[in-house]
Amino acid sequence: MHAIMPRNAIQVILNEHGQLSAVIGGMLRFVERVEGGEQVPGIMVLRAMLYYIREYPEQVHHPKEDVHLFPPLSGRSPELDAVIRKLRSQHAEDERLVRALEDALTRYELKGEPAFAEVRDRVQAFAEFYFEHMRLEEEVVLPAARRLLTNAEWEKIDTGFGTNRDPFEGSELEDDLERLFEMIVHILP
């Protein structure tokens, strides 16, 4: 029998997407305010947002999808397989885009105003990229998972998504990133 109700893993994905969206939205607001000549919190806030974006998806969010959600969906349909391949490719592309954004931010810190346009353009491009990535997951993969996966498959997926732990040294990365997220949200207007 196929699962027809939302599962814990789906709620985890949606919650994590919500947090990522809030931080990306904060990045967009930050560059809009700089461009508009408004007062903004120190540049370290944008650095903190980039750190969160770099660490959370790479260490917590994407591995759960790659290891627990995508494998049981693979082979169900050629269309779904193509979307999963695209999402996995985007997981790798995400890291490159964040690195380029960090480099642009460093140039801005060193050169000042003349280098800001690149930061703005990279933030906007990253936001478009990531919002499209999350849309594919939410509008294609999650509905397919609800429709196609069995209760036994969901139990394994839910268990896998219930563990958000740092693969390095056994420390709890999720707790640190949660504190960072709360700091970012409280600093942003």
MDTraj code that builds the backbone (N, CA, C; nanometers):
import mdtraj as md
import numpy as np

residues = "MET HIS ALA ILE MET PRO ARG ASN ALA ILE GLN VAL ILE LEU ASN GLU HIS GLY GLN LEU SER ALA VAL ILE GLY GLY MET LEU ARG PHE VAL GLU ARG VAL GLU GLY GLY GLU GLN VAL PRO GLY ILE MET VAL LEU ARG ALA MET LEU TYR TYR ILE ARG GLU TYR PRO GLU GLN VAL HIS HIS PRO LYS GLU ASP VAL HIS LEU PHE PRO PRO LEU SER GLY ARG SER PRO GLU LEU ASP ALA VAL ILE ARG LYS LEU ARG SER GLN HIS ALA GLU ASP GLU ARG LEU VAL ARG ALA LEU GLU ASP ALA LEU THR ARG TYR GLU LEU LYS GLY GLU PRO ALA PHE ALA GLU VAL ARG ASP ARG VAL GLN ALA PHE ALA GLU PHE TYR PHE GLU HIS MET ARG LEU GLU GLU GLU VAL VAL LEU PRO ALA ALA ARG ARG LEU LEU THR ASN ALA GLU TRP GLU LYS ILE ASP THR GLY PHE GLY THR ASN ARG ASP PRO PHE GLU GLY SER GLU LEU GLU ASP ASP LEU GLU ARG LEU PHE GLU MET ILE VAL HIS ILE LEU PRO".split()
xyz = np.array([
    [0.0836, -0.1180, 0.0000],
    [0.0000, 0.0000, 0.0000],
    [0.0883, 0.1247, 0.0000],
    [0.0524, 0.2243, -0.0792],
    [0.1302, 0.3468, -0.0893],
    [0.0848, 0.4474, 0.0153],
    [0.1824, 0.5216, 0.0643],
    [0.1523, 0.6246, 0.1636],
    [0.0773, 0.7390, 0.0966],
    [-0.0265, 0.7879, 0.1613],
    [-0.1014, 0.8990, 0.1037],
    [-0.0993, 1.0213, 0.1944],
    [-0.0427, 1.0096, 0.3112],
    [-0.0389, 1.1233, 0.4017],
    [0.1022, 1.1820, 0.4062],
    [0.1137, 1.3096, 0.4429],
    [0.2459, 1.3686, 0.4564],
    [0.3268, 1.2939, 0.5611],
    [0.4547, 1.2858, 0.5390],
    [0.5443, 1.2147, 0.6296],
    [0.6375, 1.3115, 0.6994],
    [0.7039, 1.2624, 0.8030],
    [0.7985, 1.3446, 0.8769],
    [0.9071, 1.4000, 0.7863],
    [0.9598, 1.3186, 0.6956],
    [1.0668, 1.3633, 0.6070],
    [1.0201, 1.4802, 0.5205],
    [0.8980, 1.4749, 0.4746],
    [0.8457, 1.5843, 0.3931],
    [0.8393, 1.7122, 0.4757],
    [0.7941, 1.7007, 0.5981],
    [0.7872, 1.8204, 0.6838],
    [0.9271, 1.8739, 0.7123],
    [1.0236, 1.7851, 0.7314],
    [1.1616, 1.8285, 0.7529],
    [1.2111, 1.9056, 0.6310],
    [1.1890, 1.8517, 0.5125],
    [1.2327, 1.9182, 0.3893],
    [1.1671, 2.0554, 0.3784],
    [1.0380, 2.0625, 0.4005],
    [0.9671, 2.1899, 0.3888],
    [1.0149, 2.2902, 0.4931],
    [1.0389, 2.2445, 0.6147],
    [1.0917, 2.3337, 0.7188],
    [1.2302, 2.3849, 0.6819],
    [1.3159, 2.2944, 0.6332],
    [1.4508, 2.3349, 0.5940],
    [1.4462, 2.4303, 0.4753],
    [1.3560, 2.4057, 0.3813],
    [1.3392, 2.4987, 0.2696],
    [1.2937, 2.6353, 0.3209],
    [1.2080, 2.6355, 0.4191],
    [1.1630, 2.7622, 0.4773],
    [1.2783, 2.8399, 0.5385],
    [1.3643, 2.7704, 0.6114],
    [1.4798, 2.8372, 0.6715],
    [1.5753, 2.8879, 0.5640],
    [1.6032, 2.8045, 0.4645],
    [1.6918, 2.8467, 0.3563],
    [1.6320, 2.9661, 0.2815],
    [1.5019, 2.9634, 0.2584],
    [1.4359, 3.0751, 0.1904],
    [1.4478, 3.2037, 0.2715],
    [1.4344, 3.1933, 0.4028],
    [1.4461, 3.3120, 0.4885],
    [1.5861, 3.3716, 0.4791],
    [1.6871, 3.2876, 0.4800],
    [1.8241, 3.3374, 0.4726],
    [1.8521, 3.3960, 0.3343],
    [1.8084, 3.3281, 0.2296],
    [1.8286, 3.3801, 0.0936],
    [1.7523, 3.5115, 0.0765],
    [1.6322, 3.5174, 0.1293],
    [1.5563, 3.6426, 0.1267],
    [1.6294, 3.7527, 0.2016],
    [1.6930, 3.7174, 0.3118],
    [1.7733, 3.8141, 0.3865],
    [1.8916, 3.8641, 0.3049],
    [1.9536, 3.7753, 0.2298],
    [2.0639, 3.8163, 0.1425],
    [2.0142, 3.9146, 0.0375],
    [1.8992, 3.8861, -0.0210],
    [1.8416, 3.9763, -0.1216],
    [1.8101, 4.1132, -0.0611],
    [1.7495, 4.1141, 0.0571],
    [1.7181, 4.2409, 0.1240],
    [1.8460, 4.3182, 0.1565],
    [1.9480, 4.2466, 0.2003],
    [2.0748, 4.3096, 0.2351],
    [2.1315, 4.3852, 0.1146],
    [2.1410, 4.3179, -0.0010],
    [2.1996, 4.3848, -0.1176],
    [2.1070, 4.4954, -0.1705],
    [1.9762, 4.4781, -0.1592],
    [1.8841, 4.5837, -0.2006],
    [1.9034, 4.7083, -0.1157],
    [1.9223, 4.6888, 0.0127],
    [1.9410, 4.8028, 0.1026],
    [2.0745, 4.8711, 0.0769],
    [2.1804, 4.7930, 0.0526],
    [2.3098, 4.8525, 0.0196],
    [2.2962, 4.9333, -0.1084],
    [2.2341, 4.8749, -0.2078],
    [2.2177, 4.9424, -0.3369],
    [2.1338, 5.0697, -0.3225],
    [2.0376, 5.0667, -0.2331],
    [1.9525, 5.1836, -0.2107],
    [2.0145, 5.2866, -0.1182],
    [2.1366, 5.2614, -0.0745],
    [2.2044, 5.3563, 0.0128],
    [2.1547, 5.3560, 0.1556],
    [2.0806, 5.2531, 0.1925],
    [2.0270, 5.2445, 0.3284],
    [2.1313, 5.1886, 0.4241],
    [2.1077, 5.2126, 0.5506],
    [2.1943, 5.1582, 0.6547],
    [2.1705, 5.0067, 0.6634],
    [2.2773, 4.9296, 0.6705],
    [2.2670, 4.7844, 0.6834],
    [2.3536, 4.7381, 0.7994],
    [2.3216, 4.6206, 0.8552],
    [2.4117, 4.5649, 0.9556],
    [2.5481, 4.5415, 0.8909],
    [2.6494, 4.5192, 0.9698],
    [2.7837, 4.4977, 0.9170],
    [2.7896, 4.3853, 0.8146],
    [2.8915, 4.3904, 0.7318],
    [2.9103, 4.2920, 0.6252],
    [2.9232, 4.1501, 0.6814],
    [2.9591, 4.1395, 0.8090],
    [2.9699, 4.0072, 0.8715],
    [2.8342, 3.9360, 0.8723],
    [2.7254, 4.0116, 0.8699],
    [2.5931, 3.9480, 0.8652],
    [2.5766, 3.8758, 0.7318],
    [2.6174, 3.9398, 0.6225],
    [2.6104, 3.8732, 0.4922],
    [2.7048, 3.7535, 0.4897],
    [2.8216, 3.7687, 0.5516],
    [2.9136, 3.6540, 0.5611],
    [2.8497, 3.5397, 0.6406],
    [2.7790, 3.5723, 0.7473],
    [2.7121, 3.4694, 0.8283],
    [2.6041, 3.3994, 0.7463],
    [2.5312, 3.4763, 0.6656],
    [2.4288, 3.4161, 0.5805],
    [2.4929, 3.3216, 0.4794],
    [2.6043, 3.3628, 0.4213],
    [2.6746, 3.2769, 0.3253],
    [2.7269, 3.1506, 0.3930],
    [2.7786, 3.1670, 0.5130],
    [2.8265, 3.0500, 0.5872],
    [2.7112, 2.9521, 0.6099],
    [2.5976, 3.0044, 0.6515],
    [2.4801, 2.9195, 0.6742],
    [2.4402, 2.8487, 0.5450],
    [2.4343, 2.9254, 0.4351],
    [2.3956, 2.8682, 0.3062],
    [2.4964, 2.7633, 0.2605],
    [2.6233, 2.7867, 0.2860],
    [2.7245, 2.6895, 0.2460],
    [2.7169, 2.5628, 0.3321],
    [2.7045, 2.5796, 0.4609],
    [2.7113, 2.4646, 0.5512],
    [2.5813, 2.3859, 0.5609],
    [2.4684, 2.4536, 0.5761],
    [2.3449, 2.3803, 0.6014],
    [2.3061, 2.2881, 0.4865],
    [2.2965, 2.3394, 0.3644],
    [2.2607, 2.2461, 0.2561],
    [2.3653, 2.1370, 0.2354],
    [2.4927, 2.1723, 0.2407],
    [2.5975, 2.0743, 0.2101],
    [2.6143, 1.9689, 0.3195],
    [2.6008, 2.0067, 0.4441],
    [2.6268, 1.9142, 0.5534],
    [2.5011, 1.8476, 0.6096],
    [2.3863, 1.9103, 0.5940],
    [2.2650, 1.8588, 0.6577],
    [2.1570, 1.8235, 0.5548],
    [2.1189, 1.9197, 0.4733],
    [2.0003, 1.9046, 0.3884],
    [2.0228, 1.8122, 0.2684],
    [2.1186, 1.8446, 0.1837],
    [2.1402, 1.7656, 0.0616],
    [2.1777, 1.6203, 0.0878],
    [2.2642, 1.5916, 0.1852],
    [2.2962, 1.4499, 0.2073],
    [2.1741, 1.3641, 0.2394],
    [2.0779, 1.4199, 0.3145],
    [1.9577, 1.3427, 0.3463],
    [1.8779, 1.3134, 0.2202],
    [1.8668, 1.4119, 0.1331],
    [1.7940, 1.3893, 0.0082],
    [1.8670, 1.2866, -0.0787],
    [1.9973, 1.3072, -0.0934],
    [2.0775, 1.2185, -0.1796],
    [2.0807, 1.0751, -0.1291],
    [2.0849, 1.0577, 0.0011],
    [2.0994, 0.9232, 0.0591],
    [1.9648, 0.8564, 0.0868],
    [1.8685, 0.9324, 0.1347],
    [1.7444, 0.8709, 0.1836],
    [1.6226, 0.8870, 0.0920],
    [1.6103, 1.0015, 0.0248],
    [1.4893, 1.0257, -0.0546],
    [1.5052, 0.9844, -0.2005],
    [1.6138, 1.0247, -0.2639],
    [1.6269, 1.0000, -0.4075],
    [1.6413, 0.8522, -0.4446],
    [1.7200, 0.7721, -0.3717],
    [1.7360, 0.6316, -0.4147],
    [1.6055, 0.5524, -0.4273],
    [1.5133, 0.5593, -0.3303],
    [1.3911, 0.4801, -0.3495],
    [1.3022, 0.5319, -0.4629],
    [1.3226, 0.6566, -0.5050],
    [1.2449, 0.7120, -0.6161],
    [1.3080, 0.6814, -0.7517],
    [1.4369, 0.6513, -0.7510],
    [1.5071, 0.6258, -0.8768],
    [1.4510, 0.5017, -0.9449],
    [1.4376, 0.5106, -1.0757],
    [1.3884, 0.3987, -1.1536],
    [1.2367, 0.3905, -1.1619],
    [1.1665, 0.4843, -1.1016],
    [1.0194, 0.4809, -1.1037],
    [0.9630, 0.5330, -1.2359],
    [1.0318, 0.6320, -1.2935],
    [0.9905, 0.6837, -1.4250],
    [1.1075, 0.7608, -1.4855],
    [1.1187, 0.7598, -1.6178],
    [1.2271, 0.8348, -1.6820],
    [1.2212, 0.9846, -1.6502],
    [1.1016, 1.0409, -1.6421],
    [1.0871, 1.1834, -1.6126],
    [1.1364, 1.2151, -1.4723],
    [1.0984, 1.1329, -1.3761],
    [1.1416, 1.1540, -1.2382],
    [1.2922, 1.1334, -1.2262],
    [1.3451, 1.0342, -1.2964],
    [1.4902, 1.0119, -1.2948],
    [1.5636, 1.1341, -1.3488],
    [1.5112, 1.1970, -1.4529],
    [1.5747, 1.3166, -1.5099],
    [1.5744, 1.4308, -1.4086],
    [1.4655, 1.4474, -1.3363],
    [1.4575, 1.5527, -1.2349],
    [1.5557, 1.5236, -1.1217],
    [1.5639, 1.3995, -1.0782],
    [1.6572, 1.3637, -0.9708],
    [1.8012, 1.3886, -1.0153],
    [1.8344, 1.3527, -1.1389],
    [1.9693, 1.3817, -1.1899],
    [1.9968, 1.5321, -1.1877],
    [1.8982, 1.6087, -1.2294],
    [1.9134, 1.7546, -1.2302],
    [1.9342, 1.8075, -1.0888],
    [1.8567, 1.7579, -0.9932],
    [1.8695, 1.8037, -0.8543],
    [2.0059, 1.7664, -0.7958],
    [2.0523, 1.6461, -0.8232],
    [2.1851, 1.6056, -0.7748],
    [2.2933, 1.6948, -0.8365],
    [2.2780, 1.7265, -0.9624],
    [2.3723, 1.8160, -1.0292],
    [2.3672, 1.9550, -0.9654],
    [2.2483, 2.0001, -0.9329],
    [2.2335, 2.1293, -0.8667],
    [2.2950, 2.1283, -0.7273],
    [2.2892, 2.0163, -0.6590],
    [2.3540, 2.0076, -0.5282],
    [2.5026, 2.0374, -0.5413],
    [2.5640, 1.9873, -0.6470],
    [2.7066, 2.0134, -0.6705],
    [2.7285, 2.1579, -0.7167],
    [2.6397, 2.2085, -0.8012],
    [2.6510, 2.3454, -0.8534],
    [2.6354, 2.4487, -0.7426],
    [2.5535, 2.4204, -0.6448],
    [2.5291, 2.5085, -0.5321],
    [2.6612, 2.5502, -0.4672],
    [2.7478, 2.4566, -0.4432],
    [2.8760, 2.4846, -0.3781],
    [2.9590, 2.5820, -0.4620],
    [2.9619, 2.5629, -0.5927],
    [3.0383, 2.6510, -0.6808],
    [2.9815, 2.7930, -0.6782],
    [2.8499, 2.8047, -0.6802],
    [2.7869, 2.9362, -0.6781],
    [2.8131, 3.0109, -0.5474],
    [2.8090, 2.9390, -0.4363],
    [2.8366, 3.0020, -0.3066],
    [2.9817, 3.0477, -0.3010],
    [3.0722, 2.9653, -0.3489],
    [3.2140, 3.0031, -0.3494],
    [3.2353, 3.1293, -0.4333],
    [3.1724, 3.1380, -0.5494],
    [3.1847, 3.2560, -0.6351],
    [3.1263, 3.3788, -0.5651],
    [3.0177, 3.3606, -0.4925],
    [2.9574, 3.4711, -0.4180],
    [3.0494, 3.5164, -0.3051],
    [3.1097, 3.4218, -0.2351],
    [3.2055, 3.4575, -0.1300],
    [3.3244, 3.5336, -0.1880],
    [3.3727, 3.4911, -0.3027],
    [3.4834, 3.5612, -0.3686],
    [3.4423, 3.7034, -0.4061],
    [3.3218, 3.7204, -0.4597],
    [3.2728, 3.8541, -0.4956],
    [3.2603, 3.9421, -0.3713],
    [3.2161, 3.8851, -0.2618],
    [3.2031, 3.9606, -0.1376],
    [3.3405, 4.0046, -0.0878],
    [3.4382, 3.9174, -0.0977],
    [3.5746, 3.9539, -0.0571],
    [3.6267, 4.0690, -0.1425],
    [3.6033, 4.0629, -0.2740],
    [3.6452, 4.1732, -0.3616],
    [3.5756, 4.3032, -0.3214],
    [3.4489, 4.2942, -0.2859],
    [3.3745, 4.4124, -0.2417],
    [3.4357, 4.4690, -0.1131],
    [3.4697, 4.3809, -0.0206],
    [3.5307, 4.4269, 0.1046],
    [3.6648, 4.4966, 0.0776],
    [3.7396, 4.4483, -0.0203],
    [3.8706, 4.5047, -0.0516],
    [3.8635, 4.6288, -0.1392],
    [3.7712, 4.6304, -0.2358],
    [3.7665, 4.7389, -0.3349],
    [3.6550, 4.8393, -0.3104],
    [3.5590, 4.8036, -0.2288],
    [3.4498, 4.8949, -0.2004],
    [3.3440, 4.8989, -0.3093],
    [3.2768, 5.0116, -0.3175],
    [3.1601, 5.0310, -0.4038],
    [3.1754, 4.9808, -0.5474],
    [3.2903, 5.0000, -0.6139],
    [3.2997, 4.9536, -0.7535],
    [3.2781, 4.8023, -0.7696],
    [3.2985, 4.7267, -0.6647],
    [3.2842, 4.5813, -0.6733],
    [3.1476, 4.5323, -0.6259],
    [3.0593, 4.6249, -0.5851],
    [2.9301, 4.5832, -0.5307],
    [2.8387, 4.5182, -0.6336],
    [2.8393, 4.5672, -0.7564],
    [2.7477, 4.5155, -0.8591],
    [2.7630, 4.3649, -0.8755],
    [2.8857, 4.3151, -0.8666],
    [2.9063, 4.1705, -0.8796],
    [2.8418, 4.0956, -0.7631],
    [2.8530, 4.1498, -0.6422],
    [2.7888, 4.0865, -0.5263],
    [2.6381, 4.0817, -0.5489],
    [2.5805, 4.1947, -0.5863],
    [2.4361, 4.2013, -0.6108],
    [2.3935, 4.0995, -0.7163],
    [2.4658, 4.0967, -0.8289],
    [2.4305, 4.0057, -0.9374],
    [2.4423, 3.8599, -0.8947],
    [2.5453, 3.8285, -0.8190],
    [2.5639, 3.6895, -0.7740],
    [2.4589, 3.6491, -0.6705],
    [2.4212, 3.7406, -0.5820],
    [2.3143, 3.7107, -0.4855],
    [2.1835, 3.6850, -0.5604],
    [2.1523, 3.7700, -0.6564],
    [2.0278, 3.7525, -0.7318],
    [2.0286, 3.6222, -0.8117],
    [2.1414, 3.5908, -0.8748],
    [2.1506, 3.4664, -0.9526],
    [2.1396, 3.3449, -0.8605],
    [2.2052, 3.3527, -0.7439],
    [2.1977, 3.2407, -0.6506],
    [2.0539, 3.2216, -0.6021],
    [1.9860, 3.3311, -0.5707],
    [1.8475, 3.3212, -0.5229],
    [1.7580, 3.2573, -0.6289],
    [1.7719, 3.3013, -0.7523],
    [1.6917, 3.2415, -0.8608],
    [1.7222, 3.0930, -0.8737],
    [1.8490, 3.0582, -0.8716],
    [1.8919, 2.9181, -0.8820],
    [1.8304, 2.8351, -0.7691],
    [1.8442, 2.8838, -0.6460],
    [1.8019, 2.8031, -0.5321],
    [1.6503, 2.7952, -0.5194],
    [1.5815, 2.9042, -0.5505],
    [1.4356, 2.8987, -0.5450],
    [1.3818, 2.8011, -0.6495],
    [1.4443, 2.7950, -0.7664],
    [1.4047, 2.6971, -0.8689],
    [1.4343, 2.5551, -0.8215],
    [1.5474, 2.5370, -0.7563],
    [1.5848, 2.4062, -0.7029],
    [1.4791, 2.3576, -0.6022],
    [1.4432, 2.4443, -0.5092],
    [1.3436, 2.4055, -0.4088],
    [1.2068, 2.3827, -0.4738],
    [1.1728, 2.4620, -0.5755],
    [1.0458, 2.4432, -0.6455],
    [1.0385, 2.3047, -0.7083],
    [1.1465, 2.2612, -0.7724],
    [1.1487, 2.1267, -0.8321],
    [1.1272, 2.0188, -0.7263],
    [1.1927, 2.0350, -0.6143],
    [1.1741, 1.9358, -0.5079],
    [1.0309, 1.9357, -0.4561],
    [0.9767, 2.0541, -0.4325],
    [0.8441, 2.0646, -0.3723],
    [0.7304, 2.0329, -0.4694],
    [0.7476, 2.0659, -0.5958],
    [0.6383, 2.0480, -0.6912],
    [0.6488, 1.9215, -0.7750],
    [0.7665, 1.8611, -0.7802],
    [0.7825, 1.7390, -0.8596],
    [0.8185, 1.6195, -0.7714],
    [0.9272, 1.6307, -0.6966],
    [0.9778, 1.5149, -0.6222],
    [0.8878, 1.4774, -0.5050],
    [0.8496, 1.5736, -0.4235],
    [0.7677, 1.5395, -0.3065],
    [0.6304, 1.4843, -0.3450],
    [0.5599, 1.5417, -0.4423],
    [0.4333, 1.4787, -0.4834],
    [0.4542, 1.3373, -0.5380],
    [0.5634, 1.3173, -0.6132],
    [0.5917, 1.1820, -0.6644],
    [0.6201, 1.0869, -0.5488],
    [0.6940, 1.1348, -0.4504],
    [0.7250, 1.0499, -0.3344],
    [0.5970, 1.0126, -0.2603],
    [0.5089, 1.1079, -0.2397],
    [0.3809, 1.0795, -0.1723],
    [0.3015, 0.9736, -0.2480],
    [0.3080, 0.9828, -0.3785],
    [0.2291, 0.8939, -0.4637],
    [0.2924, 0.7547, -0.4775],
    [0.4237, 0.7471, -0.4847],
    [0.4897, 0.6234, -0.5263],
    [0.5498, 0.5385, -0.4143],
    [0.5875, 0.5994, -0.3049],
    [0.6612, 0.5238, -0.2033],
    [0.5679, 0.4475, -0.1095],
    [0.6182, 0.3344, -0.0639],
    [0.5421, 0.2499, 0.0281],
    [0.5639, 0.2954, 0.1721],
    [0.4808, 0.2451, 0.2615],
    [0.4981, 0.2758, 0.4037],
    [0.6349, 0.2310, 0.4542],
    [0.6805, 0.1145, 0.4102],
    [0.8127, 0.0654, 0.4530],
    [0.9231, 0.1594, 0.4045],
    [0.9112, 0.2075, 0.2824],
    [1.0105, 0.3027, 0.2308],
    [1.0066, 0.4334, 0.3100],
    [0.8850, 0.4790, 0.3417],
    [0.8717, 0.6022, 0.4200],
    [0.9323, 0.5873, 0.5592],
    [0.9173, 0.4723, 0.6199],
    [0.9758, 0.4524, 0.7527],
    [1.1270, 0.4712, 0.7489],
    [1.1916, 0.4154, 0.6475],
    [1.3365, 0.4311, 0.6327],
    [1.3737, 0.5771, 0.6067],
    [1.2978, 0.6413, 0.5195],
    [1.3247, 0.7814, 0.4858],
    [1.3054, 0.8697, 0.6086],
    [1.1948, 0.8497, 0.6802],
    [1.1684, 0.9294, 0.7998],
    [1.2793, 0.9124, 0.9032],
    [1.3269, 0.7909, 0.9196],
    [1.4361, 0.7654, 1.0127],
    [1.5616, 0.8392, 0.9681],
    [1.5940, 0.8314, 0.8399],
    [1.7116, 0.8997, 0.7871],
    [1.7043, 1.0498, 0.8027],
    [1.5862, 1.1061, 0.7840],
    [1.5705, 1.2500, 0.7965],
    [1.5649, 1.2944, 0.9414],
    [1.5471, 1.2022, 1.0317],
    [1.5440, 1.2356, 1.1739],
    [1.6812, 1.2547, 1.2339],
    [1.7846, 1.2255, 1.1579],
    [1.9209, 1.2398, 1.2099],
    [1.9951, 1.3469, 1.1314],
    [2.0111, 1.4633, 1.1928],
    [2.0838, 1.5748, 1.1318],
    [2.2137, 1.5946, 1.2081],
    [2.3082, 1.5122, 1.1864],
    [2.4304, 1.5233, 1.2629],
    [2.5502, 1.5466, 1.1727],
    [2.6433, 1.6236, 1.2246],
    [2.7663, 1.6554, 1.1539],
    [2.8473, 1.5288, 1.1330],
    [2.8884, 1.5019, 1.0085],
    [2.9695, 1.3837, 0.9843],
    [3.1111, 1.3963, 1.0406],
    [3.1506, 1.5164, 1.0846],
    [3.2845, 1.5385, 1.1363],
    [3.2842, 1.5366, 1.2884],
    [3.3590, 1.4458, 1.3474],
    [3.3820, 1.4425, 1.4911],
    [3.2571, 1.4206, 1.5746],
    [3.1472, 1.3864, 1.5153],
    [3.0268, 1.3557, 1.5914],
    [2.9604, 1.4755, 1.6555],
    [3.0038, 1.5996, 1.6261],
    [2.9406, 1.7162, 1.6867],
    [2.8055, 1.7414, 1.6209],
    [2.7243, 1.8202, 1.6861],
    [2.5897, 1.8440, 1.6356],
    [2.5854, 1.9750, 1.5573],
    [2.6132, 1.9659, 1.4296],
    [2.6158, 2.0822, 1.3409],
    [2.4797, 2.1491, 1.3335],
    [2.3751, 2.0721, 1.3330],
    [2.2418, 2.1312, 1.3188],
    [2.2137, 2.2318, 1.4299],
    [2.2520, 2.2010, 1.5533],
    [2.2280, 2.2936, 1.6636],
    [2.3031, 2.4246, 1.6429],
    [2.4296, 2.4167, 1.5995],
    [2.5076, 2.5373, 1.5732],
    [2.4448, 2.6191, 1.4610],
    [2.4020, 2.5510, 1.3553],
    [2.3414, 2.6214, 1.2426],
    [2.2057, 2.6791, 1.2805],
    [2.1335, 2.6130, 1.3683],
    [2.0054, 2.6662, 1.4153],
    [2.0287, 2.7971, 1.4922],
    [2.1321, 2.8006, 1.5768],
    [2.1641, 2.9241, 1.6495],
    [2.2044, 3.0347, 1.5512],
    [2.2831, 2.9991, 1.4500],
    [2.3237, 3.0964, 1.3491],
    [2.2008, 3.1485, 1.2754],
    [2.1092, 3.0599, 1.2382],
    [1.9862, 3.1013, 1.1701],
    [1.9078, 3.2000, 1.2571],
    [1.8928, 3.1705, 1.3838],
    [1.8191, 3.2584, 1.4735],
    [1.8871, 3.3946, 1.4842],
    [2.0203, 3.3975, 1.4899],
    [2.0933, 3.5224, 1.4943],
    [2.0678, 3.6043, 1.3680],
    [2.0749, 3.5390, 1.2533],
    [2.0533, 3.6073, 1.1243],
    [1.9137, 3.6662, 1.1186],
    [1.8144, 3.5878, 1.1563],
    [1.6751, 3.6331, 1.1498],
    [1.6513, 3.7512, 1.2439],
    [1.7151, 3.7491, 1.3614],
    [1.6941, 3.8584, 1.4563],
    [1.7673, 3.9864, 1.4150],
    [1.8754, 3.9750, 1.3398],
    [1.9496, 4.0936, 1.2976],
    [1.8820, 4.1617, 1.1803],
    [1.8224, 4.0819, 1.0906],
    [1.7606, 4.1392, 0.9712],
    [1.6320, 4.2129, 1.0051],
    [1.6086, 4.3270, 0.9385],
    [1.4828, 4.3981, 0.9644],
    [1.3641, 4.3240, 0.9044],
])
top = md.Topology()
chain = top.add_chain()
for i, resn in enumerate(residues, 1):
    res = top.add_residue(resn, chain, resSeq=i)
    for name in ("N", "CA", "C"):
        top.add_atom(name, md.element.get_by_symbol(name[0]), res)
traj = md.Trajectory(xyz[None], top)
